[in-house]
Amino acid sequence: MDKVRNALVILEVVVAVLLMTGVLVQTPKSTGLGGTIGGGDGGIGGGYRTRRGLERQIYFTTWVLTAIFLIVSVANIWFNTHFG
């Protein structure tokens, strides 16, 4: 059972590092919260624009990594409470 526990912890750390990298690689859409509310670039709609190409792929990959991180974290907690 220790091998499963160690594998879950290692998987959680790897997914966390990939998730942080995915978030940091994304390009900012505006100048922060002020740009989202209505300031920013002066265009209509604040800082909203569509994602294309690699930017879109990184965005969806970040969401997939978020779901994987959630599942692995819950599995880690469940495993530790039932077999720990």
N, CA, C and O atoms as a GROMACS GRO file, in nm:
protein
  336
    1MET      N    1   0.080  -0.120   0.000
    1MET     CA    2   0.000   0.000   0.000
    1MET      C    3   0.085   0.127   0.000
    1MET      O    4   0.039   0.232  -0.043
    2ASP      N    5   0.207   0.117   0.048
    2ASP     CA    6   0.295   0.233   0.046
    2ASP      C    7   0.331   0.276  -0.095
    2ASP      O    8   0.351   0.395  -0.121
    3LYS      N    9   0.338   0.180  -0.187
    3LYS     CA   10   0.371   0.214  -0.326
    3LYS      C   11   0.261   0.297  -0.390
    3LYS      O   12   0.288   0.390  -0.465
    4VAL      N   13   0.137   0.263  -0.361
    4VAL     CA   14   0.024   0.339  -0.416
    4VAL      C   15   0.022   0.480  -0.356
    4VAL      O   16   0.001   0.578  -0.428
    5ARG      N   17   0.045   0.489  -0.226
    5ARG     CA   18   0.046   0.619  -0.159
    5ARG      C   19   0.157   0.707  -0.217
    5ARG      O   20   0.134   0.825  -0.244
    6ASN      N   21   0.276   0.651  -0.235
    6ASN     CA   22   0.387   0.727  -0.292
    6ASN      C   23   0.360   0.767  -0.437
    6ASN      O   24   0.393   0.878  -0.479
    7ALA      N   25   0.299   0.676  -0.513
    7ALA     CA   26   0.267   0.707  -0.653
    7ALA      C   27   0.166   0.821  -0.662
    7ALA      O   28   0.179   0.907  -0.749
    8LEU      N   29   0.067   0.822  -0.574
    8LEU     CA   30  -0.032   0.930  -0.575
    8LEU      C   31   0.030   1.064  -0.538
    8LEU      O   32  -0.004   1.167  -0.597
    9VAL      N   33   0.120   1.064  -0.442
    9VAL     CA   34   0.186   1.188  -0.402
    9VAL      C   35   0.275   1.240  -0.515
    9VAL      O   36   0.275   1.360  -0.544
   10ILE      N   37   0.350   1.152  -0.577
   10ILE     CA   38   0.437   1.192  -0.688
   10ILE      C   39   0.354   1.242  -0.806
   10ILE      O   40   0.389   1.343  -0.868
   11LEU      N   41   0.246   1.173  -0.837
   11LEU     CA   42   0.158   1.216  -0.946
   11LEU      C   43   0.096   1.352  -0.916
   11LEU      O   44   0.084   1.436  -1.005
   12GLU      N   45   0.058   1.374  -0.791
   12GLU     CA   46   0.000   1.503  -0.754
   12GLU      C   47   0.102   1.616  -0.769
   12GLU      O   48   0.067   1.725  -0.815
   13VAL      N   49   0.225   1.592  -0.731
   13VAL     CA   50   0.330   1.694  -0.744
   13VAL      C   51   0.359   1.724  -0.891
   13VAL      O   52   0.373   1.840  -0.929
   14VAL      N   53   0.368   1.620  -0.972
   14VAL     CA   54   0.396   1.639  -1.116
   14VAL      C   55   0.284   1.717  -1.182
   14VAL      O   56   0.309   1.810  -1.258
   15VAL      N   57   0.159   1.680  -1.153
   15VAL     CA   58   0.044   1.751  -1.212
   15VAL      C   59   0.040   1.895  -1.161
   15VAL      O   60   0.006   1.986  -1.238
   16ALA      N   61   0.074   1.919  -1.035
   16ALA     CA   62   0.076   2.055  -0.980
   16ALA      C   63   0.180   2.142  -1.051
   16ALA      O   64   0.152   2.258  -1.083
   17VAL      N   65   0.297   2.086  -1.076
   17VAL     CA   66   0.401   2.163  -1.146
   17VAL      C   67   0.358   2.193  -1.290
   17VAL      O   68   0.378   2.304  -1.339
   18LEU      N   69   0.298   2.094  -1.358
   18LEU     CA   70   0.249   2.116  -1.494
   18LEU      C   71   0.137   2.220  -1.496
   18LEU      O   72   0.129   2.302  -1.587
   19LEU      N   73   0.051   2.216  -1.396
   19LEU     CA   74  -0.059   2.312  -1.387
   19LEU      C   75  -0.006   2.454  -1.364
   19LEU      O   76  -0.054   2.549  -1.426
   20MET      N   77   0.090   2.468  -1.276
   20MET     CA   78   0.150   2.601  -1.254
   20MET      C   79   0.218   2.652  -1.381
   20MET      O   80   0.208   2.770  -1.414
   21THR      N   81   0.286   2.563  -1.451
   21THR     CA   82   0.350   2.603  -1.576
   21THR      C   83   0.247   2.647  -1.679
   21THR      O   84   0.267   2.747  -1.748
   22GLY      N   85   0.138   2.572  -1.689
   22GLY     CA   86   0.032   2.609  -1.783
   22GLY      C   87  -0.030   2.743  -1.753
   22GLY      O   88  -0.061   2.819  -1.845
   23VAL      N   89  -0.048   2.773  -1.626
   23VAL     CA   90  -0.106   2.902  -1.588
   23VAL      C   91  -0.008   3.016  -1.617
   23VAL      O   92  -0.047   3.122  -1.666
   24LEU      N   93   0.119   2.994  -1.587
   24LEU     CA   94   0.218   3.100  -1.607
   24LEU      C   95   0.250   3.125  -1.754
   24LEU      O   96   0.292   3.235  -1.790
   25VAL      N   97   0.232   3.025  -1.839
   25VAL     CA   98   0.264   3.040  -1.981
   25VAL      C   99   0.155   3.118  -2.056
   25VAL      O  100   0.182   3.179  -2.159
   26GLN      N  101   0.034   3.115  -2.003
   26GLN     CA  102  -0.076   3.182  -2.073
   26GLN      C  103  -0.051   3.331  -2.082
   26GLN      O  104   0.007   3.392  -1.992
   27THR      N  105  -0.096   3.389  -2.194
   27THR     CA  106  -0.079   3.533  -2.213
   27THR      C  107  -0.191   3.607  -2.141
   27THR      O  108  -0.305   3.561  -2.141
   28PRO      N  109  -0.159   3.721  -2.080
   28PRO     CA  110  -0.263   3.797  -2.012
   28PRO      C  111  -0.359   3.859  -2.113
   28PRO      O  112  -0.318   3.900  -2.222
   29LYS      N  113  -0.486   3.866  -2.077
   29LYS     CA  114  -0.587   3.917  -2.170
   29LYS      C  115  -0.605   4.067  -2.162
   29LYS      O  116  -0.650   4.128  -2.259
   30SER      N  117  -0.571   4.127  -2.050
   30SER     CA  118  -0.587   4.271  -2.035
   30SER      C  119  -0.491   4.318  -1.926
   30SER      O  120  -0.394   4.250  -1.893
   31THR      N  121  -0.518   4.434  -1.873
   31THR     CA  122  -0.428   4.490  -1.773
   31THR      C  123  -0.473   4.460  -1.632
   31THR      O  124  -0.459   4.544  -1.543
   32GLY      N  125  -0.527   4.343  -1.610
   32GLY     CA  126  -0.569   4.303  -1.476
   32GLY      C  127  -0.718   4.322  -1.455
   32GLY      O  128  -0.795   4.324  -1.551
   33LEU      N  129  -0.757   4.337  -1.330
   33LEU     CA  130  -0.898   4.348  -1.296
   33LEU      C  131  -0.961   4.474  -1.354
   33LEU      O  132  -1.076   4.470  -1.397
   34GLY      N  133  -0.889   4.583  -1.356
   34GLY     CA  134  -0.942   4.706  -1.415
   34GLY      C  135  -0.974   4.690  -1.562
   34GLY      O  136  -1.074   4.743  -1.609
   35GLY      N  137  -0.891   4.619  -1.635
   35GLY     CA  138  -0.916   4.595  -1.777
   35GLY      C  139  -1.035   4.505  -1.800
   35GLY      O  140  -1.104   4.518  -1.901
   36THR      N  141  -1.059   4.413  -1.708
   36THR     CA  142  -1.172   4.322  -1.721
   36THR      C  143  -1.304   4.395  -1.698
   36THR      O  144  -1.403   4.368  -1.766
   37ILE      N  145  -1.305   4.487  -1.604
   37ILE     CA  146  -1.428   4.558  -1.570
   37ILE      C  147  -1.465   4.659  -1.677
   37ILE      O  148  -1.584   4.681  -1.701
   38GLY      N  149  -1.370   4.720  -1.741
   38GLY     CA  150  -1.408   4.817  -1.843
   38GLY      C  151  -1.295   4.907  -1.887
   38GLY      O  152  -1.310   4.980  -1.985
   39GLY      N  153  -1.184   4.903  -1.819
   39GLY     CA  154  -1.071   4.986  -1.859
   39GLY      C  155  -0.988   4.911  -1.961
   39GLY      O  156  -1.042   4.850  -2.053
   40GLY      N  157  -0.860   4.916  -1.945
   40GLY     CA  158  -0.773   4.835  -2.030
   40GLY      C  159  -0.737   4.901  -2.160
   40GLY      O  160  -0.690   5.015  -2.162
   41ASP      N  161  -0.760   4.830  -2.270
   41ASP     CA  162  -0.713   4.876  -2.400
   41ASP      C  163  -0.803   4.979  -2.465
   41ASP      O  164  -0.769   5.028  -2.574
   42GLY      N  165  -0.914   5.015  -2.406
   42GLY     CA  166  -1.001   5.116  -2.463
   42GLY      C  167  -1.098   5.061  -2.565
   42GLY      O  168  -1.181   5.136  -2.617
   43GLY      N  169  -1.092   4.934  -2.596
   43GLY     CA  170  -1.183   4.874  -2.690
   43GLY      C  171  -1.314   4.834  -2.625
   43GLY      O  172  -1.324   4.831  -2.502
   44ILE      N  173  -1.411   4.804  -2.705
   44ILE     CA  174  -1.540   4.760  -2.652
   44ILE      C  175  -1.525   4.620  -2.595
   44ILE      O  176  -1.465   4.533  -2.658
   45GLY      N  177  -1.577   4.598  -2.475
   45GLY     CA  178  -1.570   4.467  -2.413
   45GLY      C  179  -1.450   4.446  -2.324
   45GLY      O  180  -1.420   4.333  -2.286
   46GLY      N  181  -1.381   4.551  -2.291
   46GLY     CA  182  -1.267   4.538  -2.202
   46GLY      C  183  -1.152   4.466  -2.270
   46GLY      O  184  -1.111   4.504  -2.379
   47GLY      N  185  -1.102   4.362  -2.205
   47GLY     CA  186  -0.986   4.292  -2.258
   47GLY      C  187  -1.019   4.161  -2.324
   47GLY      O  188  -0.930   4.080  -2.348
   48TYR      N  189  -1.145   4.137  -2.356
   48TYR     CA  190  -1.183   4.008  -2.412
   48TYR      C  191  -1.141   3.996  -2.558
   48TYR      O  192  -1.159   4.088  -2.637
   49ARG      N  193  -1.085   3.881  -2.591
   49ARG     CA  194  -1.058   3.845  -2.730
   49ARG      C  195  -1.055   3.693  -2.738
   49ARG      O  196  -1.036   3.625  -2.637
   50THR      N  197  -1.072   3.641  -2.856
   50THR     CA  198  -1.078   3.496  -2.871
   50THR      C  199  -0.938   3.437  -2.869
   50THR      O  200  -0.840   3.502  -2.904
   51ARG      N  201  -0.931   3.312  -2.826
   51ARG     CA  202  -0.804   3.240  -2.822
   51ARG      C  203  -0.788   3.164  -2.954
   51ARG      O  204  -0.884   3.110  -3.008
   52ARG      N  205  -0.665   3.162  -3.004
   52ARG     CA  206  -0.640   3.092  -3.129
   52ARG      C  207  -0.511   3.013  -3.118
   52ARG      O  208  -0.418   3.052  -3.047
   53GLY      N  209  -0.506   2.902  -3.190
   53GLY     CA  210  -0.383   2.824  -3.204
   53GLY      C  211  -0.330   2.767  -3.075
   53GLY      O  212  -0.402   2.703  -2.998
   54LEU      N  213  -0.202   2.791  -3.052
   54LEU     CA  214  -0.133   2.737  -2.935
   54LEU      C  215  -0.192   2.792  -2.806
   54LEU      O  216  -0.198   2.722  -2.705
   55GLU      N  217  -0.233   2.917  -2.808
   55GLU     CA  218  -0.293   2.978  -2.689
   55GLU      C  219  -0.419   2.903  -2.647
   55GLU      O  220  -0.442   2.882  -2.528
   56ARG      N  221  -0.500   2.864  -2.743
   56ARG     CA  222  -0.621   2.787  -2.714
   56ARG      C  223  -0.587   2.648  -2.659
   56ARG      O  224  -0.651   2.600  -2.566
   57GLN      N  225  -0.486   2.586  -2.717
   57GLN     CA  226  -0.445   2.453  -2.671
   57GLN      C  227  -0.393   2.458  -2.528
   57GLN      O  228  -0.424   2.370  -2.448
   58ILE      N  229  -0.315   2.559  -2.495
   58ILE     CA  230  -0.264   2.575  -2.359
   58ILE      C  231  -0.379   2.599  -2.263
   58ILE      O  232  -0.378   2.547  -2.151
   59TYR      N  233  -0.478   2.678  -2.304
   59TYR     CA  234  -0.594   2.706  -2.220
   59TYR      C  235  -0.670   2.579  -2.186
   59TYR      O  236  -0.700   2.554  -2.069
   60PHE      N  237  -0.702   2.498  -2.286
   60PHE     CA  238  -0.776   2.375  -2.262
   60PHE      C  239  -0.692   2.270  -2.188
   60PHE      O  240  -0.745   2.195  -2.106
   61THR      N  241  -0.563   2.266  -2.216
   61THR     CA  242  -0.475   2.175  -2.143
   61THR      C  243  -0.470   2.212  -1.995
   61THR      O  244  -0.463   2.124  -1.910
   62THR      N  245  -0.473   2.341  -1.965
   62THR     CA  246  -0.474   2.385  -1.826
   62THR      C  247  -0.600   2.339  -1.756
   62THR      O  248  -0.595   2.298  -1.640
   63TRP      N  249  -0.714   2.344  -1.824
   63TRP     CA  250  -0.839   2.295  -1.764
   63TRP      C  251  -0.836   2.144  -1.742
   63TRP      O  252  -0.885   2.095  -1.641
   64VAL      N  253  -0.778   2.072  -1.837
   64VAL     CA  254  -0.766   1.926  -1.820
   64VAL      C  255  -0.674   1.894  -1.703
   64VAL      O  256  -0.704   1.805  -1.623
   65LEU      N  257  -0.563   1.965  -1.692
   65LEU     CA  258  -0.473   1.944  -1.579
   65LEU      C  259  -0.540   1.979  -1.446
   65LEU      O  260  -0.513   1.916  -1.344
   66THR      N  261  -0.627   2.080  -1.447
   66THR     CA  262  -0.701   2.114  -1.326
   66THR      C  263  -0.792   1.999  -1.283
   66THR      O  264  -0.798   1.964  -1.165
   67ALA      N  265  -0.862   1.940  -1.379
   67ALA     CA  266  -0.949   1.826  -1.348
   67ALA      C  267  -0.868   1.706  -1.299
   67ALA      O  268  -0.908   1.639  -1.204
   68ILE      N  269  -0.755   1.680  -1.363
   68ILE     CA  270  -0.669   1.569  -1.320
   68ILE      C  271  -0.616   1.594  -1.180
   68ILE      O  272  -0.613   1.502  -1.098
   69PHE      N  273  -0.575   1.717  -1.150
   69PHE     CA  274  -0.526   1.750  -1.017
   69PHE      C  275  -0.635   1.729  -0.912
   69PHE      O  276  -0.608   1.676  -0.804
   70LEU      N  277  -0.757   1.770  -0.943
   70LEU     CA  278  -0.868   1.751  -0.850
   70LEU      C  279  -0.893   1.604  -0.824
   70LEU      O  280  -0.911   1.563  -0.709
   71ILE      N  281  -0.895   1.523  -0.929
   71ILE     CA  282  -0.920   1.379  -0.915
   71ILE      C  283  -0.809   1.311  -0.835
   71ILE      O  284  -0.837   1.230  -0.747
   72VAL      N  285  -0.684   1.344  -0.866
   72VAL     CA  286  -0.571   1.283  -0.794
   72VAL      C  287  -0.571   1.326  -0.648
   72VAL      O  288  -0.541   1.246  -0.560
   73SER      N  289  -0.604   1.452  -0.621
   73SER     CA  290  -0.607   1.499  -0.483
   73SER      C  291  -0.716   1.429  -0.402
   73SER      O  292  -0.692   1.388  -0.289
   74VAL      N  293  -0.834   1.415  -0.461
   74VAL     CA  294  -0.943   1.345  -0.391
   74VAL      C  295  -0.906   1.198  -0.372
   74VAL      O  296  -0.933   1.142  -0.266
   75ALA      N  297  -0.846   1.135  -0.472
   75ALA     CA  298  -0.804   0.996  -0.459
   75ALA      C  299  -0.698   0.981  -0.350
   75ALA      O  300  -0.699   0.884  -0.274
   76ASN      N  301  -0.608   1.077  -0.342
   76ASN     CA  302  -0.504   1.074  -0.239
   76ASN      C  303  -0.566   1.086  -0.100
   76ASN      O  304  -0.528   1.013  -0.009
   77ILE      N  305  -0.659   1.177  -0.083
   77ILE     CA  306  -0.727   1.193   0.047
   77ILE      C  307  -0.806   1.068   0.081
   77ILE      O  308  -0.800   1.019   0.194
   78TRP      N  309  -0.880   1.015  -0.015
   78TRP     CA  310  -0.961   0.895   0.009
   78TRP      C  311  -0.873   0.776   0.047
   78TRP      O  312  -0.904   0.701   0.139
   79PHE      N  313  -0.764   0.760  -0.025
   79PHE     CA  314  -0.674   0.648   0.002
   79PHE      C  315  -0.612   0.659   0.141
   79PHE      O  316  -0.600   0.560   0.212
   80ASN      N  317  -0.572   0.781   0.179
   80ASN     CA  318  -0.511   0.799   0.310
   80ASN      C  319  -0.610   0.782   0.424
   80ASN      O  320  -0.571   0.736   0.532
   81THR      N  321  -0.736   0.817   0.404
   81THR     CA  322  -0.833   0.800   0.513
   81THR      C  323  -0.879   0.656   0.526
   81THR      O  324  -0.911   0.613   0.637
   82HIS      N  325  -0.882   0.581   0.418
   82HIS     CA  326  -0.931   0.443   0.424
   82HIS      C  327  -0.821   0.341   0.451
   82HIS      O  328  -0.846   0.238   0.513
   83PHE      N  329  -0.700   0.368   0.404
   83PHE     CA  330  -0.592   0.271   0.419
   83PHE      C  331  -0.475   0.324   0.500
   83PHE      O  332  -0.375   0.254   0.517
   84GLY      N  333  -0.485   0.444   0.550
   84GLY     CA  334  -0.373   0.504   0.622
   84GLY      C  335  -0.383   0.478   0.765
   84GLY      O  336  -0.297   0.521   0.842
   0.00000   0.00000   0.00000
